[in-house]
Amino acid sequence: LAVWFFKKEYRNNIGFYLLFALAVTSSVQMVGIYVVFASLILPALAVINISNPYKIGWLCGFISVMAGVFFAVFFDTPAGPLIVISYVLTTIIFVITIKTVG
């Protein structure tokens, strides 16, 4: 990982895909497949046709995780399923808001 950040000549496409594969594999083992793929796909889906997608995508992901963890603590339930549900609901809210406003 340190080589990736400090040696620019190693930042080619295959290096990115190898690092991405390692990150996804280890995070699926830690938090589960539904949480990982919801966090990869749903924020990107929420900002699919807007001009500045990065800030809105990060905001969507942040709100989803914070809401999921908050409701998991509040209702004393497992965090994983509630994080996925909050990703889905936040994505739906963002898509509706973007279509209405924009």
Secondary structure by P-SEA (a helix, b strand, c coil): ccccccccccccaaaaaaaaaaaaaaaaacccaaaaaaaacaaaaaaccccccaaaaaaaaaaaaaaaaaaaaaacccaaaaaaaaaaaaaaaaaaaaaaac
